[in-house]
Amino acid sequence: MVEGTSAAPEFHSHRFRSAEHQQRFEAIKGWSFHRERCVQLRDDEYTDFQEEIARRHWTSLITPMAKFDPDIVLEFYANAWPTEEGVWDMRSWVRGQWIPYDADALSQFLGDPLVLEEGQECEFSQRRNRADGFDEEAIAQLLCTPGQDFAQTAAGRRVRIMRTSMTTLTQMWMTLLLSNVLPSDHNSDLPLLKCQLVYAILTRMNVHVAQLITDAIYLFGGMPPTRHPLDPNKSNRALGFPTLITGLCQPFRVPVTPSKVILPSITRAFIEKYCTPRQVQGDAPQAADAPPLPYQADPAGSLGMERYLQHLVRQQTANHRE
C-alpha cells in the first residue's frame, strides 16, 4: 500500500455494487414486504372488472408468482439504492447480474401492455399535465356510492375517498392497485392521485402501468429507514413488488428460491367480504390477512408518494420538451 493512502472498504462484490450498497442491505434487511395478489375469478364473475383487465392486456399484472425470494428482493433494493441525488440508474445488481427496471424493461416483462411512440405520454399522464386536470366532481360521482363524496379539509379541499364511500368496483380496483401497482398497506381510503388513477381506468384512458411501477420501485429503493413507533428495535418500512422483482431476476439466470407467499387472491368470496359497500358508521374489515396486520406506516403517505409522483410527471414532461 502506498503511504498516505487508505484501502477501499471491503465488500461482497458478487452480491453488492459497493460497500455503500452492502451497508444499505444491512439497513433494510429487517424490512417487510408489500406482497402482491392474484385475481382468480370465473368468467361470469365481475365481468366488467375482468373485461377491462383483458382490454388493457394486464393479465401478467394480475397473475404474479405464488411465492417470492426475500433475499433476492432485499439485494435488488439494496443495490438499487441511489448513492447520488438525482441520478436515475434504473437498474440493480443481483448475484453478479445487472437487472434493468426501467419502463421498457418492465413493459417487456409484463407483455408490453401499452405501446407508445418515443416521447409519447399515456392519456393518464397527459390529463394530469393539463391545466384543468381531472374533474373532481366527476371522480366522486363515478367512484363513490350515491350521496358520498371526497373527504375534505377544513378549507374544503378534496383530499381522499374513504373506503366506506366507494362502490364495489372502485374497491376492487383499489385492492389490485395497492397490491400490484402502487403498493401500500393503507387501504381504508384512497388519496386524490390514486382516485385519479382509478377514474382513468374506469373511463378507459390508457395508462402506462410499467412507468408507474418503475417510478414506485425507484421510490422504494431510496426510502430512508425509520423506527417503528411501538417497537424501536423494528422498522415500519416495507418494500414493494417482491414477486415481480423475483421474476425479473430469473431470465438473467439469477438463482432464486421463492419461499414467501403472496397475499390471498381476489376472488368472488374476497370481494363479497371486503369490497361490498358498508355503512360509514359500521366496521369495515380490512382487505388483508387475518388476523389484522401489525401497525405499519404507509410509505405512500409518509414519503409523500403523491407529491413525488407529481414531481416525476413534471420532470418527464420537461424531458420530453427538451
Backbone bond lengths (Angstrom), bond angles and torsions (degrees), N, CA, C in turn:
res aa  C-N    CA-C-N  psi(-1)  N-CA   C-N-CA  omega(-1)  CA-C   N-CA-C  phi
1 M - - - 1.464 - - 1.521 109.04 -
2 V 1.342 116.42 135.00 1.461 120.36 179.11 1.515 108.52 -71.93
3 E 1.363 114.92 136.38 1.458 119.07 -178.56 1.522 110.54 -61.15
4 G 1.312 115.92 136.98 1.460 120.65 178.64 1.512 113.62 93.12
5 T 1.328 117.84 -5.25 1.466 120.95 177.45 1.512 109.27 -109.19
6 S 1.309 116.39 158.35 1.460 120.85 178.35 1.513 109.00 -120.20
7 A 1.315 116.25 146.77 1.460 120.84 -179.58 1.517 110.02 -70.88
8 A 1.345 115.36 145.04 1.459 119.75 176.06 1.522 108.64 -65.65
9 P 1.329 117.52 144.49 1.465 118.68 -179.33 1.529 111.27 -60.94
10 E 1.312 115.64 140.97 1.455 120.19 -178.35 1.527 110.32 -77.99
11 F 1.350 115.96 147.31 1.450 121.13 176.16 1.520 108.63 -156.10
12 H 1.322 116.13 165.72 1.462 122.63 -178.64 1.530 107.51 -81.24
13 S 1.334 117.37 95.89 1.462 121.75 -170.42 1.534 113.55 -68.92
14 H 1.334 117.57 -20.17 1.463 119.06 177.69 1.534 110.93 -76.34
15 R 1.320 116.19 -26.27 1.469 120.23 -176.30 1.525 113.43 -104.71
16 F 1.335 117.76 -22.69 1.453 118.91 -172.87 1.522 111.57 -134.12
17 R 1.328 115.23 149.22 1.456 121.37 -178.87 1.523 112.29 -73.66
18 S 1.316 116.06 -29.30 1.466 120.62 -177.44 1.523 108.53 -161.91
19 A 1.320 115.04 173.06 1.466 119.36 176.27 1.530 110.40 -63.46
20 E 1.342 116.39 -34.17 1.460 119.90 178.43 1.528 111.09 -62.96
21 H 1.328 115.81 -40.43 1.464 119.15 -179.36 1.527 111.07 -71.50
22 Q 1.328 117.82 -30.97 1.459 119.69 174.51 1.531 109.82 -67.70
23 Q 1.310 117.31 -38.48 1.458 120.81 176.22 1.534 110.66 -64.61
24 R 1.322 115.26 -36.87 1.466 119.33 177.22 1.525 110.31 -62.44
25 F 1.329 117.14 -39.63 1.464 120.85 177.28 1.526 110.62 -58.89
26 E 1.312 116.43 -44.29 1.463 119.91 179.57 1.529 110.77 -62.67
27 A 1.337 116.49 -32.72 1.460 120.54 -178.37 1.525 112.66 -73.69
28 I 1.345 117.00 -28.92 1.472 119.53 -174.01 1.527 113.65 -107.73
29 K 1.314 118.12 -3.13 1.463 118.97 -171.46 1.527 113.05 -65.47
30 G 1.315 118.02 -15.48 1.462 120.54 176.22 1.516 113.56 -94.36
31 W 1.335 117.71 2.29 1.454 120.58 -179.07 1.526 110.64 -73.88
32 S 1.308 115.80 155.45 1.466 120.81 176.63 1.528 109.56 -95.51
33 F 1.325 116.03 -169.49 1.464 120.68 -174.78 1.532 110.92 -131.68
34 H 1.328 114.87 142.51 1.465 120.61 167.11 1.529 106.73 -84.54
35 R 1.295 116.38 103.44 1.463 120.02 -174.06 1.531 111.38 -84.19
36 E 1.314 115.37 146.36 1.458 121.31 -179.08 1.530 111.74 -79.56
37 R 1.332 114.69 175.12 1.465 122.63 175.43 1.524 110.14 -131.04
38 C 1.317 115.32 151.52 1.468 121.84 166.81 1.522 109.03 -92.41
39 V 1.311 115.67 159.33 1.457 121.88 168.22 1.525 107.23 -108.82
40 Q 1.333 116.61 121.66 1.461 122.04 -179.40 1.528 109.10 -129.81
41 L 1.325 115.31 93.57 1.460 121.93 -179.26 1.516 109.66 -128.00
42 R 1.320 116.62 148.00 1.460 120.49 172.73 1.522 108.76 -70.59
43 D 1.318 115.82 160.34 1.460 120.31 -175.72 1.526 112.60 -59.20
44 D 1.331 117.15 -29.74 1.466 120.28 -176.63 1.538 112.62 -95.29
45 E 1.329 117.84 9.48 1.468 121.46 -179.12 1.523 110.53 -104.76
46 Y 1.333 115.78 127.83 1.470 122.20 176.51 1.532 110.51 45.79
47 T 1.307 114.37 59.22 1.468 120.84 -172.59 1.529 112.59 -65.52
48 D 1.340 117.73 -32.60 1.467 118.20 179.65 1.528 110.61 -63.74
49 F 1.310 117.34 -38.75 1.464 122.64 177.30 1.526 110.54 -66.03
50 Q 1.319 117.09 -47.88 1.457 120.93 -177.66 1.521 112.15 -68.34
51 E 1.329 116.72 -38.49 1.464 119.41 -179.98 1.523 111.83 -65.53
52 E 1.329 116.86 -36.03 1.463 119.32 178.66 1.520 110.92 -69.92
53 I 1.330 117.44 -37.54 1.463 120.34 175.13 1.524 109.97 -61.16
54 A 1.314 116.73 -45.01 1.463 120.48 -179.83 1.528 111.03 -65.59
55 R 1.334 116.95 -41.70 1.465 120.49 -179.48 1.519 111.26 -61.19
56 R 1.316 116.52 -34.79 1.463 121.36 -179.48 1.531 112.92 -85.30
57 H 1.323 117.40 -3.02 1.469 121.85 -177.96 1.527 110.99 59.04
58 W 1.350 114.79 44.55 1.459 121.11 -178.98 1.526 112.15 -101.92
59 T 1.314 117.56 23.87 1.463 120.37 -178.25 1.528 111.48 -59.21
60 S 1.330 117.04 -42.72 1.467 119.59 179.40 1.524 111.46 -64.83
61 L 1.320 116.13 -31.22 1.457 120.52 -179.78 1.521 112.00 -66.50
62 I 1.343 117.05 -33.94 1.470 120.75 -175.57 1.522 112.91 -97.48
63 T 1.331 117.25 4.62 1.471 120.40 179.20 1.531 110.18 -126.91
64 P 1.318 117.59 59.33 1.470 119.51 178.46 1.524 110.85 -67.78
65 M 1.323 114.93 166.82 1.453 120.30 175.10 1.525 109.75 -59.45
66 A 1.321 116.41 152.10 1.463 120.96 -178.35 1.525 112.33 -72.67
67 K 1.344 117.13 -24.31 1.459 121.99 -179.00 1.526 109.70 -139.13
68 F 1.334 115.44 162.49 1.462 120.19 176.97 1.521 109.49 -135.33
69 D 1.330 114.88 164.71 1.461 121.69 179.66 1.529 108.40 -100.61
70 P 1.330 118.46 106.05 1.471 119.73 -175.46 1.516 114.09 -63.55
71 D 1.334 117.88 -34.53 1.464 120.06 -179.52 1.529 111.30 -67.00
72 I 1.328 116.05 -41.55 1.466 120.15 178.39 1.524 110.21 -64.35
73 V 1.331 116.60 -41.78 1.467 120.48 -179.44 1.529 110.30 -63.93
74 L 1.320 117.43 -42.33 1.464 120.87 178.55 1.526 111.41 -63.81
75 E 1.333 117.44 -41.62 1.463 120.39 178.25 1.531 110.26 -65.01
76 F 1.331 116.32 -40.51 1.465 120.08 177.65 1.523 110.23 -57.30
77 Y 1.327 116.51 -50.59 1.462 119.45 -177.27 1.526 112.17 -69.45
78 A 1.325 117.81 -34.66 1.469 119.77 177.61 1.525 110.37 -62.06
79 N 1.321 116.90 -42.04 1.456 121.17 -178.09 1.527 113.33 -83.12
80 A 1.331 117.03 -12.46 1.464 120.45 174.37 1.517 111.82 -86.74
81 W 1.321 116.69 -5.72 1.460 121.26 -178.59 1.526 110.29 -60.99
82 P 1.340 118.12 123.01 1.472 120.40 -179.52 1.521 110.48 -76.14
83 T 1.316 116.89 115.82 1.469 120.51 -178.84 1.516 111.79 -83.01
84 E 1.332 117.49 -16.62 1.455 121.35 177.46 1.515 108.64 -120.64
85 E 1.320 116.44 130.27 1.456 120.84 -178.16 1.526 110.04 -63.78
86 G 1.329 115.43 132.81 1.453 120.62 177.33 1.514 114.87 85.08
87 V 1.353 118.12 -2.16 1.465 121.09 180.00 1.527 108.95 -89.48
88 W 1.324 116.61 120.46 1.466 122.50 -179.85 1.519 108.51 -102.97
89 D 1.320 116.32 93.20 1.459 121.03 -178.44 1.526 111.29 -79.35
90 M 1.338 116.09 -41.69 1.464 124.05 178.57 1.526 113.28 56.19
91 R 1.302 115.49 35.41 1.457 121.12 171.28 1.520 107.46 -155.35
92 S 1.320 115.33 159.72 1.454 120.31 178.26 1.521 109.02 -133.85
93 W 1.314 114.91 173.98 1.466 122.24 -175.33 1.519 107.64 -122.39
94 V 1.332 117.11 118.43 1.457 121.14 -178.03 1.528 109.29 -133.73
95 R 1.308 115.65 116.29 1.469 123.40 177.02 1.532 112.53 48.61
96 G 1.326 115.08 48.35 1.460 120.32 175.71 1.507 115.42 83.83
97 Q 1.317 118.62 7.53 1.465 121.84 -178.29 1.533 110.37 -125.95
98 W 1.322 115.98 139.26 1.453 120.81 172.53 1.522 108.96 -80.04
99 I 1.325 116.59 129.45 1.464 122.25 -179.13 1.535 108.26 -117.49
100 P 1.334 118.32 106.80 1.470 119.30 179.13 1.530 110.66 -76.24
101 Y 1.337 115.13 143.86 1.458 118.42 174.01 1.529 111.05 -133.22
102 D 1.331 116.85 27.03 1.454 120.92 174.66 1.532 109.03 -68.24
103 A 1.316 116.22 170.04 1.464 120.54 -174.67 1.529 111.89 -60.45
104 D 1.327 117.84 -37.32 1.470 120.22 179.57 1.527 110.90 -65.39
105 A 1.346 116.75 -42.37 1.464 120.34 -179.82 1.527 110.80 -65.55
106 L 1.339 116.86 -42.53 1.462 119.55 179.87 1.519 111.29 -69.80
107 S 1.327 116.96 -36.99 1.462 119.61 177.67 1.520 110.55 -61.52
108 Q 1.325 116.39 -42.94 1.464 120.01 177.78 1.529 110.84 -63.12
109 F 1.318 117.26 -41.82 1.461 121.34 179.44 1.528 111.12 -62.31
110 L 1.336 116.77 -35.50 1.466 121.76 -178.87 1.532 112.68 -87.68
111 G 1.320 117.04 5.69 1.460 119.42 177.60 1.512 114.05 87.97
112 D 1.348 117.78 23.15 1.464 123.29 179.56 1.524 111.80 50.06
113 P 1.334 117.41 63.38 1.469 120.26 -177.41 1.519 114.24 -67.63
114 L 1.342 117.91 -24.49 1.462 121.04 179.81 1.519 108.31 -141.32
115 V 1.329 116.18 120.65 1.460 121.29 -179.78 1.524 108.30 -102.71
116 L 1.332 116.22 120.87 1.454 122.57 179.67 1.525 109.79 -118.61
117 E 1.323 115.33 152.59 1.459 120.06 174.37 1.522 109.46 -73.65
118 E 1.323 116.34 161.89 1.453 121.12 178.54 1.525 110.43 -56.57
119 G 1.340 116.34 124.49 1.453 120.96 179.21 1.518 114.94 82.54
120 Q 1.325 117.38 -4.00 1.468 120.75 -179.02 1.524 110.17 -81.90
121 E 1.317 116.89 140.49 1.452 122.25 176.49 1.513 110.19 -102.06
122 C 1.329 116.82 153.41 1.456 120.11 174.77 1.530 109.38 -71.78
123 E 1.318 116.21 164.28 1.462 120.76 -176.99 1.527 111.67 -63.42
124 F 1.322 117.39 -33.87 1.462 120.84 177.92 1.529 110.56 -60.54
125 S 1.340 117.15 -47.85 1.461 120.51 179.19 1.520 111.30 -67.02
126 Q 1.320 116.57 -39.30 1.463 119.60 178.06 1.525 110.90 -59.35
127 R 1.327 116.23 -44.72 1.453 119.41 179.77 1.527 111.28 -63.74
128 R 1.317 117.54 -40.78 1.462 120.44 -179.87 1.523 111.53 -66.01
129 N 1.326 117.74 -26.61 1.457 120.99 -179.23 1.522 113.08 -84.13
130 R 1.313 117.06 -13.03 1.459 119.95 -179.38 1.519 110.88 -74.59
131 A 1.317 116.14 150.45 1.459 120.66 -178.66 1.516 111.56 -61.64
132 D 1.335 116.41 -37.52 1.467 118.70 -179.15 1.525 112.40 -82.47
133 G 1.345 117.39 -16.15 1.463 121.73 174.35 1.513 113.76 54.53
134 F 1.345 116.10 -133.21 1.454 122.90 -178.18 1.528 109.96 -105.34
135 D 1.310 115.82 145.00 1.460 122.85 176.19 1.523 107.93 -82.30
136 E 1.322 117.50 108.24 1.466 120.98 -175.31 1.522 111.83 -67.73
137 E 1.334 117.29 -30.77 1.462 120.13 175.54 1.526 109.98 -62.86
138 A 1.334 115.99 -43.87 1.466 120.38 179.87 1.527 110.85 -65.26
139 I 1.341 116.81 -37.95 1.465 120.62 177.71 1.524 109.86 -61.26
140 A 1.327 116.66 -47.99 1.462 120.52 -178.58 1.519 111.38 -61.65
141 Q 1.329 117.32 -41.50 1.461 120.30 -179.38 1.520 111.91 -64.12
142 L 1.328 116.76 -35.65 1.463 120.26 -176.49 1.528 112.51 -83.29
143 L 1.325 117.75 -37.40 1.463 120.90 -173.21 1.522 113.08 -90.65
144 C 1.335 117.51 -23.49 1.464 120.54 -173.57 1.524 111.95 -99.81
145 T 1.322 114.78 156.74 1.460 120.28 169.98 1.526 108.49 -71.63
146 P 1.339 118.37 159.40 1.474 120.81 -177.38 1.526 111.98 -53.09
147 G 1.329 114.91 133.69 1.460 120.97 178.00 1.511 115.07 86.80
148 Q 1.330 118.13 -6.53 1.464 121.64 -179.11 1.531 110.37 -100.27
149 D 1.336 116.43 162.17 1.463 121.45 -175.42 1.530 108.52 -153.83
150 F 1.322 115.33 -179.46 1.461 121.27 173.17 1.531 110.53 -61.30
151 A 1.312 116.61 148.94 1.466 120.65 162.36 1.521 107.13 -72.96
152 Q 1.332 116.31 140.68 1.455 120.35 -173.10 1.523 111.24 -124.30
153 T 1.326 114.74 156.25 1.459 120.56 174.06 1.528 108.97 -77.12
154 A 1.322 115.13 172.41 1.469 119.42 178.03 1.522 111.41 -60.55
155 A 1.336 116.24 -26.53 1.464 120.59 179.41 1.528 112.09 -85.23
156 G 1.342 116.83 -0.90 1.451 120.03 177.86 1.516 115.31 89.90
157 R 1.332 117.79 11.10 1.463 120.22 179.05 1.520 110.32 -83.39
158 R 1.318 116.07 129.48 1.466 120.46 178.76 1.529 108.99 -73.34
159 V 1.328 116.53 129.48 1.464 119.55 -175.07 1.522 113.65 -122.90
160 R 1.340 118.85 -31.27 1.458 120.42 -176.22 1.525 110.00 -165.86
161 I 1.317 115.81 161.67 1.466 121.60 173.50 1.516 107.87 -113.12
162 M 1.312 116.53 126.75 1.458 120.79 179.07 1.531 109.87 -73.24
163 R 1.320 115.48 148.45 1.463 119.82 -179.69 1.527 111.31 -58.60
164 T 1.316 117.08 -35.31 1.465 120.73 -179.07 1.524 112.38 -67.68
165 S 1.336 117.50 -11.97 1.463 121.50 178.89 1.521 112.46 -99.30
166 M 1.331 118.13 -3.17 1.466 121.72 -172.21 1.520 112.81 -91.35
167 T 1.326 114.98 150.85 1.461 120.72 170.28 1.526 109.57 -70.71
168 T 1.319 116.32 166.17 1.472 120.38 176.51 1.522 111.01 -59.17
169 L 1.327 117.46 -44.53 1.466 120.51 -177.60 1.528 110.80 -63.58
170 T 1.326 117.22 -40.82 1.462 120.09 177.02 1.522 110.73 -60.96
171 Q 1.318 117.33 -43.70 1.469 120.56 179.79 1.526 111.57 -65.31
172 M 1.302 117.69 -34.14 1.459 120.62 177.58 1.530 110.65 -64.45
173 W 1.336 115.76 -47.18 1.462 119.09 179.00 1.526 110.76 -66.30
174 M 1.316 116.43 -39.18 1.465 120.12 177.51 1.525 110.51 -58.56
175 T 1.314 117.51 -46.24 1.462 121.56 -178.90 1.520 111.00 -60.62
176 L 1.337 116.93 -43.98 1.459 120.51 179.45 1.522 111.29 -66.07
177 L 1.321 117.45 -46.56 1.458 120.82 -176.72 1.528 111.80 -65.06
178 L 1.339 117.11 -39.44 1.467 119.85 -178.17 1.528 112.48 -75.38
179 S 1.318 117.15 -8.36 1.464 121.06 175.45 1.526 111.90 -101.87
180 N 1.329 116.94 -41.51 1.462 120.81 -165.97 1.522 115.28 -116.73
181 V 1.332 118.81 -9.54 1.471 120.21 -176.24 1.526 112.17 -125.24
182 L 1.321 117.97 -54.43 1.468 123.13 176.85 1.519 107.72 -125.33
183 P 1.327 117.57 77.66 1.471 121.46 -167.57 1.525 114.32 -60.22
184 S 1.328 114.13 137.22 1.458 121.88 176.74 1.517 108.43 -163.93
185 D 1.330 116.41 143.91 1.456 120.93 173.48 1.520 111.52 -88.14
186 H 1.311 116.12 -7.41 1.467 120.57 -178.56 1.522 108.34 -85.10
187 N 1.334 116.99 101.23 1.464 119.95 -173.64 1.521 113.66 -123.37
188 S 1.319 117.47 22.14 1.461 119.38 177.54 1.523 112.34 -88.29
189 D 1.340 116.15 -12.65 1.464 120.09 176.88 1.520 108.72 -157.82
190 L 1.323 115.56 172.19 1.458 121.67 -177.20 1.528 108.13 -129.76
191 P 1.349 118.37 116.76 1.469 120.11 179.69 1.523 111.48 -68.81
192 L 1.324 114.94 167.50 1.460 121.09 -169.42 1.518 113.25 -55.55
193 L 1.335 118.68 -46.24 1.466 120.61 -178.20 1.519 111.16 -56.75
194 K 1.316 116.56 -45.00 1.462 119.81 -178.04 1.524 111.45 -73.11
195 C 1.340 117.02 -29.66 1.471 119.59 171.62 1.526 110.13 -61.85
196 Q 1.330 116.38 -40.60 1.463 120.13 177.39 1.520 111.31 -62.70
197 L 1.333 116.69 -37.32 1.457 120.45 178.96 1.524 110.82 -66.66
198 V 1.332 117.91 -44.59 1.465 120.51 177.57 1.529 109.89 -62.34
199 Y 1.322 116.69 -41.51 1.470 120.50 177.86 1.535 110.57 -60.43
200 A 1.332 116.67 -43.42 1.459 120.31 178.57 1.525 111.06 -60.47
201 I 1.325 116.19 -40.08 1.466 119.97 179.18 1.525 110.61 -66.07
202 L 1.334 116.67 -46.18 1.462 120.54 -176.30 1.522 112.12 -69.29
203 T 1.326 118.13 -24.37 1.467 121.28 178.00 1.524 111.80 -99.37
204 R 1.307 116.84 11.73 1.463 124.39 171.50 1.527 114.36 66.32
205 M 1.321 117.21 27.59 1.463 119.04 168.19 1.524 107.94 -70.11
206 N 1.333 117.03 143.55 1.463 115.87 175.22 1.522 109.80 -76.42
207 V 1.324 115.53 145.93 1.465 123.98 -173.82 1.523 108.33 -131.12
208 H 1.332 115.63 126.21 1.466 120.61 178.36 1.528 107.90 -82.44
209 V 1.330 115.85 80.75 1.460 120.27 -173.25 1.522 111.64 -64.23
210 A 1.338 117.79 -32.14 1.466 119.94 178.63 1.526 111.00 -63.31
211 Q 1.339 117.30 -36.64 1.464 119.93 178.23 1.527 111.12 -67.94
212 L 1.340 116.70 -40.06 1.461 119.54 177.57 1.522 110.98 -60.63
213 I 1.332 116.62 -42.44 1.467 120.48 -179.25 1.533 110.56 -68.29
214 T 1.333 116.91 -41.90 1.469 120.38 176.72 1.523 111.23 -56.41
215 D 1.319 115.98 -48.00 1.463 120.15 -179.32 1.525 111.15 -63.09
216 A 1.336 116.34 -39.03 1.466 119.67 -179.94 1.530 111.34 -68.24
217 I 1.336 117.94 -39.64 1.466 120.74 177.05 1.524 109.92 -60.64
218 Y 1.328 116.21 -43.08 1.460 119.72 178.56 1.525 111.05 -60.63
219 L 1.324 115.93 -41.30 1.461 120.38 178.34 1.519 111.18 -62.95
220 F 1.342 117.00 -47.22 1.464 119.97 178.51 1.533 110.73 -60.16
221 G 1.336 116.49 -40.03 1.461 120.24 -178.17 1.509 113.70 -62.56
222 G 1.334 117.08 -26.40 1.453 120.21 -177.51 1.512 115.06 -104.44
223 M 1.330 117.61 8.80 1.462 119.57 -177.22 1.528 111.64 -65.65
224 P 1.321 117.97 132.41 1.468 119.87 174.42 1.517 110.41 -76.18
225 P 1.315 118.27 148.69 1.467 120.38 178.46 1.524 111.11 -71.20
226 T 1.318 115.81 147.81 1.461 121.47 174.19 1.518 108.46 -136.41
227 R 1.324 115.96 159.02 1.460 120.38 178.07 1.521 110.69 -88.32
228 H 1.302 115.29 148.22 1.456 122.01 174.90 1.525 108.68 -67.14
229 P 1.340 118.58 132.14 1.468 119.64 -176.53 1.523 113.86 -66.82
230 L 1.339 117.14 -20.71 1.460 120.23 -178.82 1.523 113.20 -101.80
231 D 1.340 116.95 -23.03 1.460 121.22 -179.13 1.522 108.31 -139.74
232 P 1.328 118.91 102.10 1.468 121.60 -175.92 1.519 114.26 -63.50
233 N 1.336 117.12 -13.89 1.464 119.89 178.77 1.527 112.56 -86.08
234 K 1.323 116.80 -3.04 1.461 120.89 -179.64 1.520 110.22 -116.46
235 S 1.334 115.58 166.40 1.461 121.33 174.22 1.519 108.25 -110.94
236 N 1.334 116.40 147.19 1.458 119.35 177.01 1.526 111.21 -102.44
237 R 1.323 116.86 17.08 1.458 121.26 177.64 1.527 110.80 -85.27
238 A 1.325 115.13 153.88 1.453 121.43 176.01 1.518 108.52 -143.83
239 L 1.322 116.75 150.32 1.461 123.99 -177.06 1.526 110.17 -110.52
240 G 1.311 116.35 140.82 1.456 120.79 -175.79 1.518 114.38 -94.41
241 F 1.327 115.41 167.19 1.469 125.75 171.48 1.534 114.46 60.73
242 P 1.323 119.42 43.10 1.471 118.63 -176.10 1.529 114.08 -64.25
243 T 1.343 118.09 -39.62 1.470 117.42 179.57 1.519 111.15 -74.70
244 L 1.331 117.80 -35.94 1.461 119.99 177.60 1.522 109.86 -60.63
245 I 1.331 117.29 -44.23 1.462 120.88 -179.14 1.525 110.90 -67.63
246 T 1.327 117.07 -40.51 1.470 119.46 175.22 1.521 110.21 -58.93
247 G 1.336 116.33 -43.43 1.460 120.61 178.63 1.517 113.04 -67.65
248 L 1.331 118.00 -36.07 1.459 121.44 177.40 1.524 111.89 -60.13
249 C 1.320 115.76 -34.94 1.462 120.25 -175.71 1.528 112.75 -76.67
250 Q 1.315 117.33 -27.27 1.467 120.37 -173.71 1.529 114.32 -60.65
251 P 1.353 120.37 -43.94 1.470 118.63 179.75 1.522 113.91 -62.69
252 F 1.326 117.27 -18.09 1.456 121.38 179.10 1.536 111.33 -93.23
253 R 1.327 115.21 13.79 1.467 122.78 176.36 1.522 112.51 62.18
254 V 1.312 114.58 31.18 1.460 118.47 171.61 1.528 107.71 -78.05
255 P 1.312 119.40 125.61 1.475 120.79 178.88 1.523 110.75 -68.55
256 V 1.312 116.26 120.06 1.461 120.56 -179.72 1.522 109.58 -119.84
257 T 1.322 114.82 149.39 1.463 121.67 177.56 1.526 107.97 -130.42
258 P 1.330 117.61 82.89 1.476 119.83 -178.94 1.517 111.02 -61.82
259 S 1.333 115.87 126.52 1.460 119.55 -176.41 1.529 113.19 -136.69
260 K 1.324 117.86 -19.14 1.462 121.62 -178.52 1.530 109.38 -102.17
261 V 1.334 116.14 131.30 1.463 120.06 -176.81 1.527 110.80 -84.87
262 I 1.341 114.74 155.81 1.453 120.36 178.07 1.528 109.86 -83.77
263 L 1.328 116.79 -177.68 1.453 121.81 -179.57 1.523 111.44 -72.76
264 P 1.329 117.90 162.87 1.467 120.24 177.30 1.526 111.49 -56.46
265 S 1.305 116.29 147.14 1.465 122.24 -177.54 1.526 111.42 -69.60
266 I 1.312 115.02 156.74 1.460 121.70 171.63 1.525 107.19 -82.43
267 T 1.305 116.33 104.07 1.461 123.35 -179.24 1.528 108.65 -119.93
268 R 1.308 115.72 176.95 1.460 118.91 177.34 1.532 110.49 -60.75
269 A 1.328 116.80 -44.26 1.464 120.10 -179.98 1.527 110.59 -62.89
270 F 1.326 117.04 -40.28 1.459 121.48 178.27 1.534 110.32 -61.22
271 I 1.323 116.17 -46.52 1.467 120.91 -178.27 1.523 110.68 -63.30
272 E 1.330 116.47 -43.03 1.464 119.62 -179.30 1.526 111.41 -65.40
273 K 1.332 116.93 -30.82 1.467 120.39 -178.66 1.521 112.44 -83.07
274 Y 1.341 116.88 -40.97 1.459 120.23 -169.65 1.530 115.23 -110.98
275 C 1.302 118.53 -16.99 1.469 120.59 -171.75 1.526 113.54 -117.12
276 T 1.309 117.27 15.01 1.458 121.38 178.84 1.522 109.16 -92.16
277 P 1.344 118.52 130.57 1.474 119.62 -179.69 1.521 111.65 -55.63
278 R 1.329 115.94 139.93 1.459 122.52 179.48 1.512 109.59 -130.16
279 Q 1.307 115.70 166.66 1.450 120.50 177.20 1.530 109.20 -65.27
280 V 1.340 115.65 142.78 1.454 120.58 -178.75 1.519 110.88 -58.16
281 Q 1.340 117.40 -34.60 1.455 119.71 -177.48 1.524 112.79 -80.32
282 G 1.327 117.22 -12.82 1.453 120.15 -175.88 1.505 112.62 -79.43
283 D 1.306 115.00 174.64 1.451 120.86 178.23 1.514 108.56 -94.96
284 A 1.318 117.31 108.43 1.462 121.43 178.28 1.519 109.07 -91.59
285 P 1.343 118.72 122.24 1.467 119.89 179.84 1.512 111.17 -66.02
286 Q 1.316 116.29 149.76 1.451 121.50 179.07 1.520 109.72 -83.76
287 A 1.330 115.85 142.07 1.457 120.98 -179.09 1.523 109.97 -82.37
288 A 1.294 116.32 73.00 1.458 122.01 179.82 1.515 108.57 -148.93
289 D 1.327 116.55 -173.35 1.455 119.52 179.53 1.524 110.74 -67.10
290 A 1.303 116.64 158.63 1.463 121.29 171.26 1.533 107.11 -107.98
291 P 1.340 118.95 136.53 1.462 126.83 -1.04 1.515 111.86 -69.93
292 P 1.357 117.65 170.94 1.463 119.57 -177.07 1.518 111.55 -56.01
293 L 1.334 114.49 150.06 1.448 120.25 178.95 1.525 110.81 -64.62
294 P 1.341 118.45 148.98 1.463 119.93 173.32 1.512 109.90 -64.44
295 Y 1.333 115.15 165.95 1.462 119.02 -179.51 1.514 110.69 -54.68
296 Q 1.332 114.90 134.34 1.458 119.55 176.19 1.513 108.33 -149.83
297 A 1.309 116.76 122.01 1.458 119.71 -179.10 1.505 109.96 -64.94
298 D 1.321 116.19 148.27 1.457 122.60 -179.85 1.515 109.14 -87.22
299 P 1.347 118.98 111.78 1.457 119.38 -178.87 1.506 112.03 -61.95
300 A 1.339 117.34 -28.81 1.448 119.67 178.21 1.519 110.79 -64.72
301 G 1.340 116.21 -29.17 1.454 118.75 178.46 1.516 111.71 -89.47
302 S 1.344 116.55 -48.00 1.455 119.84 -173.25 1.518 112.02 -68.23
303 L 1.312 118.08 -28.05 1.455 120.51 179.28 1.515 112.63 -101.06
304 G 1.331 117.43 2.79 1.456 119.01 179.16 1.518 111.66 69.41
305 M 1.351 117.68 51.04 1.458 120.90 -179.86 1.517 111.36 -52.84
306 E 1.318 116.56 -41.12 1.458 119.56 -177.14 1.525 110.22 -63.04
307 R 1.337 117.20 -49.23 1.461 119.93 179.57 1.518 110.64 -64.35
308 Y 1.330 116.35 -37.43 1.458 120.43 -179.78 1.522 111.06 -62.77
309 L 1.330 117.18 -48.30 1.454 120.11 -178.92 1.522 111.19 -68.17
310 Q 1.322 117.62 -33.26 1.459 119.69 174.86 1.532 109.83 -61.80
311 H 1.342 116.20 -40.42 1.455 120.30 176.84 1.523 110.55 -62.93
312 L 1.340 117.26 -41.40 1.456 120.58 179.34 1.521 111.14 -61.22
313 V 1.330 115.71 -42.89 1.460 119.51 -179.85 1.523 109.85 -61.00
314 R 1.347 116.93 -45.34 1.465 119.99 179.68 1.522 110.73 -63.82
315 Q 1.337 116.56 -39.69 1.449 120.72 -179.50 1.523 111.36 -65.43
316 Q 1.344 116.50 -43.85 1.457 120.43 178.97 1.509 110.96 -62.40
317 T 1.345 116.32 -40.32 1.451 120.57 179.55 1.522 110.56 -62.54
318 A 1.332 116.43 -43.41 1.472 120.21 178.72 1.522 111.05 -62.32
319 N 1.348 116.39 -39.31 1.465 119.86 179.32 1.511 111.37 -64.04
320 H 1.342 116.80 -39.32 1.455 119.68 -179.04 1.529 111.47 -67.25
321 R 1.323 116.82 -26.26 1.469 119.94 -177.47 1.504 112.76 -83.24
322 E 1.325 116.91 -14.58 1.462 120.06 -177.25 1.533 111.12 -71.02
